[in-house]
């Protein structure tokens, strides 16, 4: 059990921290711990818990907190540790061994450090003491005045300990470490002059006098601006010491006698660039002292230089009194002054092609102040190549060097420790190995300090998390950090304003150019078509293209067409895109292995998707989950650039990712396929029901149908029709996949359920898809299905002008419907057959068939089918020059359907009614009806209906407006076709 005041007030136990609850209970505990083993009165506790006038029931509140705290301690077996909270009259005592309290251990370590004769031992004690601090003292408590005073006292003790640690480091000659521990505190407490003075002295003794002077002027300006005062004697003395070049008392020297294994600089001879005075920062030389020379001035006892007066106006100065003669100036550390700037960049990529837009985007992004540029994209897309190509373009832009680290965020070997990356950077910047801090925080602070006011490029490759990047960001406003990742790293964008530069696959032209860069232009120019086909089969992925080029380069007798034929086989494509230990599969595997299991499962099931895109409902059906879970998994996959969101809620897979995903779960293919097919059936049913609310369902569901967990809801006809139009290609792919898998009962249903869109866009080449449905219906030996498909296919062929083919199909449809007992299907078949018969001049037979269809629909009490039969009957009656009967049939049909009845049918019935009125000589009524039909068609986007109504109008009137509207409708039809 441990009690903590140096940070958040807490009690740590073997099973974790105790749930102390509200801030006032923590305040109570803090007050008791600060006076451990001593009674604390109710009055003292009241002052600690309330700043202003306490409530009347303050005593009851305190008693309640004491009771709860006592119960927590008993529950944590505090008695076994010698801990007890007891009541003594009007006070409480928390009895405990003082070794259990972090503030007491802190004081004991400080006492031990003061007793040490060895600075090295003192450093160990002081570092251990400071390690007990986990944040500001008494955090998480409500600090009344007594607790505020205690927290301030503890903080003062901590700062004094930091200053003692710096002194100990200085005694060891480790002035850079002294500066490092002081800098963080000086930044946090900028007006604490003792810290600033100590930091200046440490920097100066480390050979960084320019930084030391800069810190003095910064502090002086701050004191003047904020407090209106001049620096005190500590700062002034430190400043004077630096100007005089005086090492000061007990200065020690890095690498001198006080350093481990060291000896006097005078005995070593010159120390050159990169070594400095043993501190790793110098860029000049310090000549060895000649025998008998003055160790302070470096002279041999000759006349000293003219003494320098202390600068006028220096606070605490001597008013111009002579100062000791200055020594030879020490070299000013400067990374920029090194003859050869640090450069850790790997070589520039060979055969780099294209990416001009992305290179320009990086240049623009790097122009900001302290920019962080983020290159993201899927595995193998060439992020590292782009980053290195850009980094090598203009080395003069980064005179202070270029650093590079592979963070191995997507690697079998695992990520390197951050301290190792920082160590490599610091060593490259000239820090001596033994001067590199041991903790990440200290090393990162030193890295930021070293890169301040520098122009440096830092390339961080293959990052996995934003948190990995932040400690590696340089401190200078003129530095540029270039990060590459397969993840979007949105946290880095939010916290550090990283500028994203997304990287997509190469266009075919750049892909073939990449092949030419490896194979040679002659070989690619000899087979330009095959080269482009290879680029397309590789999906524009640079990694795949390079592997392909490597295979061809090693086989000079192979043609590009031969390899293209091999890659065309999806079953073996990924195998051909691997060479040695490099390839698409390996790159994708390293990305996938970082994913949570639900995202891995989702990706594996997406590989079995027969379509080209998917939404959360589709993804859920494939994975056997619900859309909410699927959406979360898709977001994970998108963050890793394994799927791409092309529009809100619409996602796609790269072809090579799809092939890899399919191989992740080969056994789950059948389950995934059935799930997505039944999802399409359920969704298309909902769309058809919304688009045609009065329509009769064209089939029953399959016997082993699996209803999805959630089915998309369509709010209106427009939304439903839009979905059917947008999903047409994927529905066709799904039907084809169902037929290939022998799931014929799904194949014909998925196609037939698109009938609202077929009716709406009848001339939109539906016959090939309907012929596929017919094959599946026959393969399933289903008379019901065959009849239904023949009905729709026959009607489409009729509209396409293929009357003879339509008649051959439609003559079988009523017979099949009767065999299946499908009376409504028989009615629909009779209607479609009658339409063909009427076009072939068999008008009486057609009228008889349509009349029978009306009777069947009425017997089945299906208003929708009856309305359809009456619509065609009215058209045939008009053709037979029986306008009275045509008008009556149209009126009856319109009365059957509500006002929101499907627009296409209403338009056709109104058009027939208008033409019947014209035939009866009622021209005004006829024009009114036809104009209404045309307007309704135009508003609904039913261009074919608008053309029919406007054609009829133009036969009786030359109104220019009708001619204009007619031409616009024809043009829209032509554009859509």
PADOFI-770852 format. One record per residue (C-alpha): residue in one letter; x, y, z. Coordinates in steps of 0.05 Angstrom, whole numbers, plus 32768, in hexadecimal, padded with zeros to 4 digits. Layout:
residues N
aXYZ...
end
This chain:
residues 977
x800080008000x801B80457FEDx8000808A7FFCx800F80C07FC8x8010810B7FCFx8045811A7F99x8013811A7F60x7FCA81057F64x7FB680F87FACx7FAC80AC7FACx7FB3806B7FD0x7FD380337FA7x7FC67FEB7FBAx7FD87FA77F9Fx7F977FA67F78x7F9B7FEE7F5Fx7F8B80347F7Ax7F53803C7FACx7F15805F7F90x7F1B809D7FBCx7EE180C17F9Bx7ED6810D7F9Dx7F0C81427FA4x7EF981547FECx7F06810C8003x7F4B81107FE3x7F5581538006x7F4481328048x7F7580FA803Bx7FAB812C8026x7FA281548066x7FA881158090x7FE680FD806Ax800981408070x8003813880BBx800A80EC80BCx800A80CD8102x7FF48111811Ex7FAD81248131x7F8C81548100x7F52817C811Dx7F0E818480FDx7F1C81CF80F7x7F5D81C280D1x7F39819180A3x7F0281C38097x7F3581F78081x7F5481C48052x7F1281B18031x7EF281F68029x7F1082378012x7ED682648025x7EA2825E805Cx7E9682148068x7E4F81F98067x7E2981EF80A8x7E2E81A580A0x7E7981A58094x7E86817780D0x7E54814480B5x7E7581478070x7EBA813A808Ex7E9F810180B9x7E8080E2807Ax7EC180E78054x7EE880C9808Fx7EB780908094x7EBD80808049x7F098086804Bx7F0D80588087x7EE280258063x7F0F80288025x7F4D801D804Fx7F2F7FE38075x7F187FC48033x7F607FC98019x7F7B7FA48057x7F9E7FE3806Fx7FA87FC780B5x7FD97F948099x80057FCF8084x7FFF7FF180C7x7FCE802580ADx7F94803C80D8x7F65807880D6x7F4E8087811Dx7F2680BD8141x7F4380E3817Bx7F108111819Ax7F05814B8169x7F3D8134813Bx7F5280FB810Dx7F9580D78107x7FAD80AE80CCx7FE2808080E8x8011806080B7x805A804E80ADx807B808A808Dx809B805E8059x80568056803Ax805180A1802Bx807580BB7FECx808281008008x80A680E18044x80D080B58016x80E080F37FEDx80FB8117802Ax812380DA8040x814580D57FFCx8156811F7FFDx817781168041x819E80DA8027x81B581027FEAx81CF813A8015x81F88108803Dx821A80EA8000x826280FE7FF2x826080E37FACx823B810E7F79x822A80D07F52x820780B17F8Fx81E480F37F9Cx81CA80F37F54x81AC80AD7F5Ex818980C27F9Fx816E81037F82x815580E17F42x813180AD7F6Bx811280E37F96x80F981097F59x80DE80C97F3Ax80AA80C77F73x808881047F55x804F80F27F26x803381387F1Bx802581777F43x801F81697F8Dx7FD9815D7FA9x7FB981577F64x7F7081417F64x7F6181607FA7x7F3C81A07FB7x7F7381C97FD5x7F5E81F8800Cx7F8F82298028x7FB681F88054x7FBC81C6801Bx7FD081FD7FEAx800882108018x801D81C7801Fx801C81BC7FD3x804681FB7FC9x807881E47FFDx807E819F7FDCx808881BF7F97x80BF81EC7FB3x80E181AF7FCFx80DD818C7F8Cx80FA81C87F66x813281CD7F99x814081837F8Dx8145818F7F43x817881C57F4Fx819E81977F7Dx819E81617F47x81BB81937F16x81F181A57F47x8202815C7F4Fx820581527F04x8232818F7F00x826181717F34x826781357F06x827581637ECBx8234814D7EAAx821C81947E9Bx81F081807E61x81C781537E8Fx81C4818B7EC1x81AA81B97E8Ax817781857E74x8157817C7EB9x815881C77EC5x813B81DC7E82x80F881B97E8Bx80EE81DA7ECFx8106821D7EB6x80D3821B7E7Fx809C82097EB0x80B3823E7EE2x80CF82757EB6x80D482AA7EEDx80F9827F7F1Fx813C82A17F1Bx8162826B7F3Fx814E82387F0Ax816082677ED1x81A382777EF0x81B3822E7EFBx819E821D7EB4x81CA82557E97x8206823C7EBFx81FB81F47EA9x81F482087E60x823282337E63x825B81FC7E84x824381CB7E4Fx826081F87E1Ax821D82157E05x8228825D7E19x81FE827A7DE1x81C282547DFDx81D3826A7E43x81D582B37E2Ex819582AB7E08x8173828F7E46x818B82CB7E6Fx816D82FD7E3Ex812D82D67E39x812582D57E85x8139831F7E8Bx810383337E59x80CF83097E7Cx80DE83277EC0x80DA836D7EA3x809A83607E7Cx807583397EB1x808F83577EF3x80B283977EDFx80F283837F02x813B83757EF0x815D83327EFAx817583247F41x81BC83157F57x81B982CA7F45x81A982D87EFCx81D983137EF9x821282EB7F17x820782B27EE6x820682E37EACx824783047EC3x826882C07ECCx825882AE7E83x827082F17E68x82B182EA7E8Ex82BB82A37E76x82C3828E7EBEx82B382447ECBx829F82577F12x82AC82307F51x82A581E47F4Fx829581E77F05x82AD81A27EF3x82B881947EAAx829581627E7Dx82C8812D7E6Ex82F881487EA3x831281277EE2x82CC81257F00x82B080FF7EC5x82B080B37EC8x82F180997EACx830580DF7E97x8342810A7EA0x835281537E9Bx834581737E57x838B81907E5Cx83A8814B7E5Ax837E81337E1Fx839081637DE9x835F81837DB9x8316816E7DB7x82F981747D72x82B4817F7D53x8281814D7D6Bx82A681457DACx82AA818D7DC4x82BF81917E0Cx82A7814A7E16x825F81607E10x8253814D7DC8x823C81927DB2x827B81B77D9Ex828A81C87D56x82CF81E67D5Ex830D81D27D84x832681E07DC9x837281E17DC8x839781BC7DFEx83B781E77E33x840281EF7E2Cx842D81D87E66x842E820F7E99x83F482337E7Bx83BF82567EA4x838782227EA4x8354825A7EA6x836D82887E6Fx839382567E45x83CF82857E45x841582777E5Bx841982AC7E8Fx842482E67E60x840183297E67x83B683207E6Fx838583417E41x836883847E55x833583787E8Cx82ED83807E76x82BC83AB7E9Cx827A838D7EB1x824483A47E80x822283E37E97x81DD83DB7EB4x81E783917EC6x81BD83857F04x81E983757F3Fx8226838F7F18x826283B27F34x825683F57F14x828F83EC7EE3x82C283CD7F12x82F883A47EEEx82E9835B7EE2x831B83237EDBx833B831C7E97x831082F27E67x832B82B07E4Fx832F829A7E06x82E682967DEDx82C982507DECx82A982357DACx825E82407DA5x823A81FE7D98x821481FE7D56x81F781C57D2Dx81F281F37CF1x823C81FF7CF3x825081B67CEAx827381AC7CA7x8248816F7C98x820181747CB2x81E381357CD0x81C1810B7C9Bx81A080C97CAEx817480C57C6Fx817580837C49x8186808A7BFFx815280A97BD1x812280757BB2x8134805C7B6Dx8102805A7B35x80D5808C7B57x809C80A27B29x806580D67B2Ax804980F27B6Bx8053813A7B54x801381517B76x802681307BB8x806E814B7BB5x805281907BAAx802181867BE4x805B81737C12x808181B17BFDx804581DD7C0Dx803981BA7C4Fx808281C27C63x807F820D7C59x805A82197C9Ax807782267CDFx809181E67D00x806981BC7CD0x805981727CD9x804A81527C96x802481107C97x802780E17C5Bx7FF280AB7C63x7FDB80727C37x7FD380277C32x800C7FF57C36x80387FF57BF8x801F80377BDCx806480577BE0x806080857C1Dx80A9807B7C30x80C080847BE9x809A80C57BE4x80B580DF7C26x80FD80CE7C13x80F680EA7BCDx80DE812C7BEAx8112812C7C21x814B81237BEFx813181597BC0x814E81967BE3x818381867C18x819681D07C1Cx815281DE7C3Bx816A81B97C7Ax81B181D17C88x81B081B57CCEx81A4816E7CB8x817181397CA8x815C81027CD8x813880C17CC8x8119808B7CF2x80F2804D7CDEx80BF80477D16x80AC80017CFEx8063800C7D10x80507FD47CE0x80887FA37CE8x80937F5C7D02x80CD7F757D2Bx80A37FA67D52x80AC7FF07D5Fx80EF800A7D7Ax80EF80287DBFx80E680747DBCx8124807E7DE6x814D80597DB1x813380857D79x814180C37DA2x818680A87DB4x8196809F7D6Ax817F80E67D5Bx81A681047D94x81E580DE7D82x81DE80F67D3Ax81D9813D7D55x821B81367D7Ax820681237DC0x823980F67DE1x821D80B07DEFx822380B67E3Ax81FE80F97E38x81BF80DD7E19x818780E07E4Dx816A809E7E66x812080B07E64x80F680BF7E26x80DC81017E43x8122811B7E52x813E81047E0Fx810481237DEAx810E81647E0Fx815781647DFDx814681557DB4x811681907DB2x814A81BD7DD2x818081A97DA1x815381B37D65x813981F67D7Cx814D822D7D4Ax816581F87D19x814F81E77CD3x814A819C7CD6x812181667CB2x8108812B7CDBx80EA80F17CB4x80C280C07CDFx80B080847CB4x807C804F7CC1x805B806E7CFEx802280497D1Dx800980787D54x800780C37D5Dx802380BB7DA3x8062809C7D86x806F80DA7D5Cx806781127D8Fx80A781067DB8x80CE81057D76x80B7814A7D5Dx80F0817D7D5Ax80EC81BE7D7Fx80FF81F07D49x80CB82187D23x80F582107CE4x80F781C47CEAx80CC81977CBFx80B381537CD6x809C81227CA0x807480E67CB9x805C80AA7C91x8027807A7CAAx7FF380477C93x7FC580667CC7x7FA580AA7CC1x7FC380C27D04x7F8980F27D10x7FA480FE7D56x7FE3811D7D3Ax7FB981497D0Dx7F9081607D49x7FCA816B7D79x800281847D4Cx7FDD819E7D0Fx7FFD81697CE3x7FEF81767C9Ax7FD681367C79x7FEE81237C33x7FC680E47C20x7FE680B67BEEx7FBD808D7BBCx7FD080597B89x7FF4806D7B49x7FCF807C7B09x7FDC80497AD1x800B807A7AADx803780827AEAx803380377AF8x804E80267AB4x8084805B7ABDx809980397AFEx809E7FF67AD9x80C980187AA4x80F680357AD9x81087FEE7AF0x81037FC67AB0x811A7FFB7A7Fx80F080237A4Fx80FD7FF67A13x80DD7FBA7A34x80A07FE07A49x809880057A07x809B7FC179E3x805B7FAC7A08x80357FEB7A1Bx7FF17FC97A20x800C7F927A4Dx80327FC67A78x7FF27FED7A84x7FCD7FAD7A94x80027F9A7AC7x7FFB7FDF7AE7x7FB07FD57AECx7FB67F8E7B07x7FE67FA87B3Dx7FB07FDB7B4Fx7FE180147B47x80037FFE7B87x804D80107B82x80637FD47BADx803E7FA47B7Fx805B7FC67B42x80A27FC17B5Dx80997F787B6Ex807E7F6C7B28x80B87F917B09x80E97F697B34x80CB7F287B1Bx80D17F3F7AD3x81177F5A7ADDx812E7F167AF4x810E7EF47AB8x81247F1A7A7Ax81047EE77A4Bx80BE7EF17A69x808E7F207A46x80647F527A6Dx80267F327A4Fx80397EEE7A6Ex803D7F0A7AB4x7FFE7F327AA8x7FD97EF27A97x7FF27ED27AD8x7FDD7F0E7B01x7F987F0D7AE2x7F887ECE7B0Ax7F6F7EEA7B4Dx7F7D7EA87B70x7FC87EAF7B67x7FD27EF97B5Ex7FEC7F087BA3x801D7ECE7B9Dx803B7EED7B5Fx80407F307B83x80717F157BB8x80BC7F107BADx80ED7EFA7BE4x80D77F1C7C24x80B57F557C01x806F7F577BE5x80287F6F7BEBx80127F367C18x804A7F437C4Ax803B7F8E7C4Cx7FF17F827C57x7FFE7F4E7C8Cx80267F807CB5x7FED7FB17CB1x7FB77F7E7CC3x7FDD7F627CFEx7FD67FA57D21x7F8A7FA57D1Dx7F597F907D53x7F367F4E7D48x7EF27F6B7D34x7F137F947CFCx7F3B7F577CE5x7EFA7F2F7CE1x7ED87F667CBBx7F117F6C7C89x7F127F217C7Dx7EC87F207C6Ex7ECD7F5C7C40x7EFB7F337C15x7EBF7F077C02x7E947F427BEDx7E7F7F387BA5x7E737F827B99x7EA07FBE7B8Ex7E8B7FE77BCBx7E667FDF7C0Cx7E4280067C42x7E3D7FF57C8Cx7DFF7FC97C80x7E237FA17C4Bx7E627F9B7C76x7E377F847CB1x7E157F4F7C86x7E597F347C6Fx7E757F317CB6x7E357F1A7CD8x7E337F577D05x7E087F967D08x7E157FD87CE3x7E2E7FFC7D22x7E647FC87D2Ex7E747FC67CE4x7E7C80127CE1x7EAD80117D1Ax7ED67FDA7CF8x7ED480007CB6x7EEE803E7CD8x7F2880157CF4x7F377FF97CB0x7F33803D7C8Fx7F63805A7CC3x7F9480237CADx7F8680327C63x7F6B7FEC7C57x7F2880077C3Fx7F19804B7C20x7EDA80747C2Cx7ECA80917BE8x7E8A80B47C00x7E6780B87C43x7E5480717C55x7E7080537C15x7EB1802B7C18x7EDE80067BE7x7F177FD37BEBx7F557FD57BC0x7F577F977B94x7F967F7C7BB3x7F7C7F887BF9x7F3C7F637BE6x7F647F277BCEx7F8E7F277C0Ex7F4F7F2D7C39x7F2E7EF47C15x7F687EC77C28x7F637EDA7C71x7F237EB17C7Cx7F187E827C41x7EE87E577C69x7EBA7E927C77x7EAD7EA17C2Ex7E6C7E7B7C29x7E4E7E997C68x7E637EDF7C53x7E467ED77C0Ex7E037EBD7C26x7E017EF57C59x7E0C7F2C7C26x7DDD7F0D7BF3x7DA47F0B7C25x7DB67F527C39x7DAC7F687BF1x7D6A7F427BEDx7D507F637C2Dx7D677FA87C19x7D4D7FA37BD2x7D0A7F8B7BEDx7D077FC97C1Bx7D1A7FF67BE0x7CE57FD77BB2x7CB17FDC7BE8x7CC180267BF3x7CC580367BA9x7C85800F7B98x7C5D800D7BD9x7C217FED7BB7x7C4B7FB97B91x7C417F6F7B9Bx7C807F4B7BB4x7C9C7F257B79x7CB17EE87BA1x7CB67EC67BE4x7CF97EC47C09x7D297E897C03x7D1D7E517C35x7D617E5A7C57x7D5F7EA67C54x7D887EC97C8Ax7D6A7F0C7C9Cx7DA07F407CAAx7DA67F5D7CF0x7D917FA17CD3x7D727FB57C91x7D7A7FFA7C73x7D3D80267C78x7D2780517C3Dx7D0280907C4Ex7CE3809D7C09x7CE080857BC1x7D1A80B17BAAx7D4980937BDEx7D34804C7BCCx7D3C80587B81x7D8080797B8Dx7D98803C7BB3x7D81800D7B7Cx7DA580387B48x7DE5803F7B71x7DE87FF57B82x7DD67FDB7B3Cx7E1D7FC47B2Bx7E297FA47B6Fx7DE57F817B6Dx7DF87F657B29x7E3B7F4D7B46x7E187F2E7B81x7DE87F097B54x7E207EEF7B2Ax7E467ED87B68x7E077EB67B81x7DFF7E917B3Fx7E497E7C7B3Fx7E417E617B86x7E027E3A7B72x7DD57E687B9Bx7DA47E707B61x7D697E7E7B90x7D8E7EBE7BA5x7DA77ED17B60x7D647EDA7B3Dx7D447EFB7B7Ax7D7B7F317B7Fx7D717F427B35x7D257F407B34x7D207F6D7B71x7D3C7FA67B48x7CFB7FA97B21x7CE97FF17B37x7D2A80097B18x7D1E7FDD7ADAx7CDB7FFD7ACFx7CF780427ADBx7D32803A7AACx7D1780037A7Ex7D4780147A44x7D8480107A70x7D9E7FCC7A57x7D7E7F9F7A8Ax7D767F627A5Ex7DBB7F427A6Cx7DAF7F447AB7x7D697F287AAFx7D837EF07A83x7DB37EDE7ABCx7D767EDC7AEBx7D527EAF7AB9x7D8C7E7F7AB8x7D8C7E7B7B04x7D417E717B07x7D457E387AD6x7D827E1A7AF9x7D597E1A7B39x7D1F7DF97B14x7CEF7E2D7B2Fx7CB17E3A7B04x7C9D7E747B30x7CE07E967B28x7CE57E887ADEx7CA07EA57AD1x7CB07EE47AF8x7CF27EEF7AD4x7CD27EE17A90x7C9E7F167A9Fx7CD17F4D7AACx7D027F387A77x7CCC7F337A42x7CB37F787A53x7CFA7F957A4Fx7D067F737A0Bx7CC57F9179F3x7CDA7FD77A08x7D1D7FCB79E5x7CF87FBB79A4x7D0A7F7179A6x7CC27F5C799Ex7CCC7F167981x7CFB7F0279B9x7CCC7F1F79ECx7C917EF879D0x7CB77EB679D2x7CC67EC07A1Cx7C837EDD7A32x7C587EA67A13x7C767E767A47x7C6D7EA37A82x7C227E9C7A90x7C277E517A8Cx7C617E4E7ABDx7C3C7E7D7AECx7BFE7E507AECx7C2A7E137AFAx7C477E377B36x7C037E4E7B4Ex7C197E977B47x7BD97EBA7B31x7BF57F007B37x7C327EE97B10x7C037ECE7ADAx7BE07F117AD7x7C227F367ACEx7C377F047A99x7BF57F0E7A73x7BFF7F5A7A75x7C467F567A59x7C317F237A24x7BF77F507A10x7C267F8B7A06x7C4F7F6379D4x7C117F4779B1x7BF67F8E79A9x7C367FA57989x7C327F6B7958x7BEC7F7E7944x7BC77F49796Cx7B9E7F7E798Ex7B607F54799Ex7B8B7F1D79BEx7BB17F5179E5x7B717F7279FFx7B567F2E7A14x7B977F1E7A3Ax7B987F617A5Dx7B4F7F597A71x7B5F7F157A8Fx7B997F347AB5x7B697F687AD3x7B3B7F2F7AEAx7B737F087B0Ax7B8D7F457B2Fx7B467F557B49x7B3D7F0D7B60x7B7E7F127B87x7B697F577BA0x7BAB7F757B89x7B9F7FBE7B76x7BE67FC87B5Ex7BE47F917B29x7B9D7FA57B16x7BB47FEC7B0Ax7BED7FD37ADFx7BBE7FA87AB6x7B8D7FE27AADx7BC580117A98x7BD97FE37A5Ex7B907FD37A4Ex7B81801D7A47x7BBC80267A18x7BA47FEB79EDx7B5C800579ECx7B76804879D4x7B9E8026799Dx7B5E80007989x7B3B80447982x7B0F803979BEx7B1E807A79E3x7AE180767A11x7AF780327A2Bx7B3F804A7A31x7B2A80867A5Ax7AFF805B7A88x7B3780287A93x7B6980607AA2x7B3880817AD4x7B2D803F7AF7x7B7880337AFCx7B8580797B18x7B4E806F7B4Bx7B70802F7B64x7BB280517B75x7BBC80897BA9x7BDB80CB7B95x7C2180B27BA8x7C1A80777B79x7C5980697B50x7C6580A57B23x7C74807F7AE4x7C31805C7AE5x7C0B809C7AF4x7C2E80C07ABBx7C1D80897A89x7BD480877A9Fx7BCD80D37A9Bx7BED80D17A56x7BBC809C7A3Ex7B8380C47A5Cx7B9A81037A39x7BA080E079F6x7B5B80C279FFx7B3E81087A0Bx7B5F812079CCx7B4280E579A6x7AFD80F879C0x7B07813F79A7x7B10815D79EDx7B50818279DBx7B5581B07A17x7B4C81777A49x7B7C814C7A22x7BB381827A21x7BA8818F7A6Cx7BB081457A7Dx7BED813C7A50x7C0E817B7A6Cx7C0181617AB3x7C1F811D7AA0x7C5D813E7A82x7C66816B7ABFx7C5F81317AF0x7C9181087AC8x7CC481417AC7x7CBD814D7B12x7CC881037B1Fx7D0380FD7AEFx7CDB80CC7AC4x7CF780E57A81x7CD980AD7A58x7C9380BE7A71x7CA081077A63x7CB480F77A1Bx7C7480CF7A10x7C4681057A2Cx7C69813E7A07x7C68811779C5x7C1D811279CBx7C18815C79DAx7C42816F799Ex7C1281497971x7BDB817B7981x7C0081BB7992x7C3F81DF797Ax7C4A820279BDx7C96821379BFx7C9982037A09x7C8381BB79FCx7CB681B479C4x7CED81CD79F3x7CD9819F7A2Cx7CD5816479FCx7D1B817079E1x7D3781787A28x7D1781367A3Dx7D3281127A00x7D77812F7A0Ex7D7581177A56x7D6280D27A3Fx7D9B80D17A0Dx7DCD80E97A41x7DB780B47A73x7DB8807E7A3E
end
